Amino acid sequence: MTDDDYAINEQTSKQHWEDLLRKMLPAGAPLPDEDQLDYSISVEYQPPTHPHNNNINHHALSRTTTSSPIPITKNSNFTKPPKIHHKYTSATTNLAASLVTPASETGEDGISNVLSFDTTQEEEEEEEEEEEEDNDSSTSVTASPVVETGGKKNQKKNICSRCGNGNRLKEKEGCIVCDARYCSNCLLKAMGSMPEGRKCVGCIGRPIDESRRQRLGKCSRMLSKICSPLEVRQIMLAEKECFANQLRPEQLVVNGRQLGQEDLCELLGCPVPPLKLKPGKYWYDKDSGLWGQEGEKPDRIVSSKLNVGGKLQMDASNGNTQVYINGRQITKVELRVLKLAKVQCPQGTHFWLYDDGSYEEEGQNNIKGNIWGKASTRFISSLFCLPVPHEACQGLKLKKHESITQNLEHSTRVDKLMLFGLEGSGTSTIFKQVRFLYGDKLSGEELQHLKLMIQSNTYRYLSVLLEGRERFEEEDDSDSSVYSFKPKFKHFSDWLLDIMAMGDFENYFPAATREYAPLVDEIWKDPAIQETYRRRDELNFLPDVAKYFLDRTIELSSNDYEPSEKDILYAEGVTPTNGLSCLDFSFRDHSPMSMSISDDENGQSPLIRFQLLGMKLHDGCKWLDMFEDARLVIFCVALSDYDQVWAHKHNDDVIITENKMLANRDLFERLVKQACFADIPFVVILNKYDIFEEKIGRTPLSVCEWFSDFGAGVVKTSTVSLANQAYYYVGMKFKEVYAGITGRKLFVWQSVGRDRGSVQGGISFITEVIRWDQQRHQHQHLYAHAHDDDDDNTSFYTHSNLIVNS
C-alpha cells in the first residue's frame, strides 16, 4: 500500500468516526476533543493478580491502530462500563463499545488488540434506563420551570435526585422526609422557600423521618452558602417549630397509655418539658416529676402534676430492690444514691417523694428530709447519671412580677387605639408610618421578612396580570390580538397560574425569585402585559403598587437588595402573620389646648402614650371582647375600593364576591354593634385619597350601588373638585350608618397613607377626639351631680348637650 492510499484510508476512517459520533450526540452539539474522549472511555490498565479469574484475554497486547482518531488504553476488569456523569457520557460510552471486537478477532497484523466485556442483558437495560434519566434531567431543567421532587429514597447518596450530578466532591443536602439529595444548583428549585425546613416541595406537610429528628434546626454548610444568615435562621426556626415536624401523639406512650393531642401539648408546653423526646414508651411520676424510658432508670425531672399518661406502674423502671417511691419499685442505682445520701431505706420501705425533693414514709405525714438538699447528693446523682431538679425559680418569678408592677405604677396612662380595616385598605401603611414617626427602627429580622414579602408579592402581581391577559385575549376575536403572548412566556405563565390555583405559591417563592427575575422583567415589558395593565381598573385584585415593584424586578431579586423606607411603605402586609400587631409609641402634645392646660415638671408639653393595635378581621368579631379597654377605634377605608370586588368564604365552603365598599360598610356595622365598643368613640379614616382622585374621573362613584344617588347631587364648580365632593358624600354615608346604630356623631378624616404629613395630622386629630371624649365624660359626670343638687340648672344642661352632640 502506498503512502497516498494509506492517507486516503486514514482520512476516510476519520470521517466515518466523525459521522458516527454526530449521530450519537444531540443535534447541534459540538464534537468533543480527544482529551474528553480519552477521559470518558479509558482508564489505566492494571493487570490482575490471578489471570484465570478475569474475563479479559490477558494474552491480548496493548495496541491501537494508527487509523483510529481516538486513543484507547487498556481497561481494568469490570462487567459494566463505569458511569461517568459528563455531557457526552452516553455518546462516548457507546463509542467505546463500538471500538472493541470479540477476543478472537485480530487486526491485519494478526495480533489481538481489543478487550472483551462480559455484560448481561439486564445490565444493558439498566444502563439504557440510566442514560435516558440523565438525558431527561438535563433537558427538563431548561425546558420547564416546574420543580421536581424526590418521591422516594435515593439509594446513591452522591447523586443529585434532580439533575443526576454524581460528583462526590460536591456537597448534597438531603430531604428530612424522603432522603432525596440535591446539589447546590437544584436545592432551591426542589425545596422552594422551605416553609417547613429542608423538605422537597412534594414532602411538605408530611412527617419527618425519625432518624433525622436530631438534625432539626441544625444548618448545614451548603445551606449557609446558598442562603443569607437571616434566611437560614428563618428556615431553621420553621424546621424546628412547624407542626408537621413535631412528634405525633400516637408515637408516645406514657404509663401504658397512648397520648392524645391535648396531652402532648401539655407535656411539651410545661415549664420543664422532657428534652430530646423521641417516639417510644415512657413512665412518668406525676408527684415527683421523675421521667424515664419504660424499663429504665429516671433520666429527667420534668414539671410535676401534668395530666398525661395513665397510672404509674410498680414495675415501670424494672426495679428489684423492694424499695418503693410513689408506688414505683426503684432501681439499684437509685437505691445506692439514697444510701449515700444517708436515707434509711430497708427492704419493704415505701416513700412518698414530692417535686421539691422532700420525702416521707407513706401514711406517716412526717417529712423526714430533702433528698436533693445537699450539694453532695446532687453531685453523687450526676456521677450515677441520675437527674437532679432544677433550681427553684419561685423567688426569681416573684422579683420579676414585683418589678413589672412597680414599672406599671410609675408609668403614665397608655391609651389603646384599635386599628381595623379590610385587606388593602391601607392599615399596614398607616401602621408603618406611625412607627417611622414615633416608634423604633425596624430590626434586621423585620427587614428580612419585608424583603421576602416584597419579592413574593412581585410574582403575585404578575399572576394577576397574566390571568387578566388570558381573559382579555379570549374576549378579543381578532386574529392579531394585542394580548397575544410569545410562546416562551406562555409556558411560564401557565406554570405560575397553576401553582397559584393549587395553593403551592409559598412553596416556590420567594426562593425562586432570583432564578426567574430576568424572565419576569421581560414579561412585564411585553406589549401584551402593558396593554393589560392599562385596563387595571378591570383587574379587581391588582393593587396600585404593582407597577412600582414590577419596574424594579431585577433590583429586587438581588442578594444585596435592602428595602428602602419607600419600599417598606409600599409593601403590603402588617406583620409576618397578617394578624395582630402591636406598637407602643409616645410623643409630646404641642397643641395649644394641651400646653395651656398642663405642663410637666420641666415646663414641656405633656407626654402622650399610645398603644396601636393593628389587625385584619378574617374570622368575624367573636374575639373582640378582650379589647373592651380600648380608648378609641380607628376604622380605615380605602376610597378607591368603590369599584373593587371583595371575595371571602361563607360557612367555610362557599366563596362569596361582593363590592368591596359594601364589605367595608358591613364590617363597620358589625364593629359598631359590638358591646365592648358601646361607649367608645369611632374615627373613620378615608384613605388613599390620591388614588381616588385619579380614578373618579374614569370610573363614576355610582358603580357602587350604595352610592347610586351620587350623580344627582353633583354640582360642577371650580372651587370644589369632583373628588372632594365624592369624599364628603362617602363620609356622610358612614356617618348615617353610625348615627343609626349609636345615635352619636362619627369623626371622619381624609388621609393619604403614603404621605407622612397626612398620617401625622391624623394622629393629632385622634388626640383631639380623645381629649374631647374625656371632657364629654367629665361634663356628664358633673351634670349628674348638678342635676341632683339643683333641678333648675338648665344652662349647664344645654352646654353639656352641645358638647355631646357636636
C-alpha positions, 0 to 999 in steps of 0.5 A: 500500500502506498503512502497516498492510499494509506492517507486516503484510508486514514482520512476516510476512517476519520470521517466515518468516526466523525459521522458516527459520533454526530449521530450519537450526540444531540443535534447541534452539539459540538464534537468533543476533543480527544482529551474528553474522549480519552477521559470518558472511555479509558482508564489505566490498565492494571493487570490482575493478580490471578489471570484465570479469574478475569474475563479479559484475554490477558494474552491480548497486547496493548495496541491501537491502530494508527487509523483510529482518531481516538486513543484507547488504553487498556481497561481494568476488569469490570462487567459494566462500563463505569458511569461517568456523569459528563455531557457526552457520557452516553455518546462516548460510552457507546463509542467505546463499545463500538471500538472493541471486537470479540477476543478472537478477532485480530487486526491485519497484523494478526495480533489481538488488540481489543478487550472483551466485556462480559455484560448481561442483558439486564445490565444493558437495560439498566444502563439504557434506563440510566442514560435516558434519566440523565438525558431527561434531567438535563433537558427538563431543567431548561425546558420547564420551570416546574420543580421536581421532587424526590418521591422516594429514597435515593439509594446513591447518596452522591447523586443529585435526585434532580439533575443526576450530578454524581460528583462526590466532591460536591456537597448534597443536602438531603430531604428530612422526609424522603432522603432525596439529595440535591446539589447546590444548583437544584436545592432551591428549585426542589425545596422552594422557600422551605416553609417547613425546613429542608423538605422537597416541595412534594414532602411538605406537610408530611412527617419527618423521618425519625432518624433525622429528628436530631438534625432539626434546626441544625444548618448545614454548610451548603445551606449557609452558602446558598442562603443569607444568615437571616434566611437560614435562621428563618428556615431553621426556626420553621424546621424546628417549630412547624407542626408537621415536624413535631412528634405525633401523639400516637408515637408516645406512650406514657404509663401504658397509655397512648397520648392524645393531642391535648396531652402532648401539648401539655407535656411539651408546653410545661415549664420543664418539658422532657428534652430530646423526646423521641417516639417510644414508651415512657413512665412518668411520676406525676408527684415527683416529676421523675421521667424515664424510658419504660424499663429504665432508670429516671433520666429527667425531672420534668414539671410535676402534676401534668395530666398525661399518661395513665397510672404509674406502674410498680414495675415501670423502671424494672426495679428489684430492690423492694424499695418503693417511691410513689408506688414505683419499685426503684432501681439499684442505682437509685437505691445506692444514691439514697444510701449515700445520701444517708436515707434509711431505706430497708427492704419493704420501705415505701416513700412518698417523694414530692417535686421539691425533693422532700420525702416521707414514709407513706401514711406517716405525714412526717417529712423526714428530709430533702433528698436533693438538699445537699450539694453532695447528693446532687453531685453523687446523682450526676456521677450515677447519671441520675437527674437532679431538679432544677433550681427553684425559680419561685423567688426569681418569678416573684422579683420579676412580677414585683418589678413589672408592677412597680414599672406599671405604677410609675408609668403614665396612662397608655391609651389603646387605639384599635386599628381595623380595616379590610385587606388593602385598605391601607392599615399596614401603611398607616401602621408603618408610618406611625412607627417611622414617626414615633416608634423604633427602627425596624430590626434586621429580622423585620427587614428580612421578612419585608424583603421576602414579602416584597419579592413574593408579592412581585410574582403575585402581581404578575399572576394577576396580570397574566390571568387578566391577559388570558381573559382579555385575549379570549374576549378579543376575536381578532386574529392579531390580538394585542394580548397575544403572548410569545410562546416562551412566556406562555409556558411560564405563565401557565406554570405560575397560574397553576401553582397559584390555583393549587395553593403551592405559591409559598412553596416556590417563592420567594426562593425562586425569585432570583432564578426567574427575575430576568424572565419576569422583567421581560414579561412585564415589558411585553406589549401584551402585559402593558396593554393589560395593565392599562385596563387595571381598573378591570383587574379587581385584585391588582393593587396600585403598587404593582407597577412600582415593584414590577419596574424594579424586578431585577433590583429586587431579586438581588442578594444585596437588595435592602428595602428602602423606607419607600419600599417598606411603605409600599409593601403590603402586609402588617406583620409576618402573620397578617394578624395582630400587631402591636406598637407602643409609641409616645410623643409630646402634645404641642397643641395649644389646648394641651400646653395651656392646660398642663405642663410637666415638671420641666415646663414641656408639653405633656407626654402622650402614650399610645398603644396601636393595635393593628389587625385584619378581621378574617374570622368575624368579631367573636374575639373582640371582647378582650379589647373592651379597654380600648380608648378609641377605634380607628376604622380605615377605608380605602376610597378607591375600593368603590369599584373593587370586588371583595371575595371571602368564604361563607360557612367555610365552603362557599366563596362569596364576591361582593363590592368591596365598599359594601364589605367595608360598610358591613364590617363597620356595622358589625364593629359598631354593634359590638358591646365592648365598643358601646361607649367608645368613640369611632374615627373613620379614616378615608384613605388613599385619597390620591388614588381616588382622585385619579380614578373618579374621573374614569370610573363614576362613584355610582358603580357602587350601588350604595352610592347610586344617588351620587350623580344627582347631587353633583354640582360642577364648580371650580372651587370644589373638585369632583373628588372632594365632593365624592369624599364628603358624600362617602363620609356622610354615608358612614356617618348615617350608618353610625348615627343609626346604630349609636345615635352619636356623631362619627369623626371622619378624616381624609388621609393619604397613607403614603404621605407622612404629613397626612398620617401625622395630622391624623394622629393629632386629630385622634388626640383631639377626639380623645381629649374631647371624649374625656371632657364629654365624660367629665361634663356628664359626670358633673351634670349628674351631680348638678342635676341632683343638687339643683333641678333648675340648672338648665344652662349647664344642661344645654352646654353639656348637650352641645358638647355631646352632640357636636 
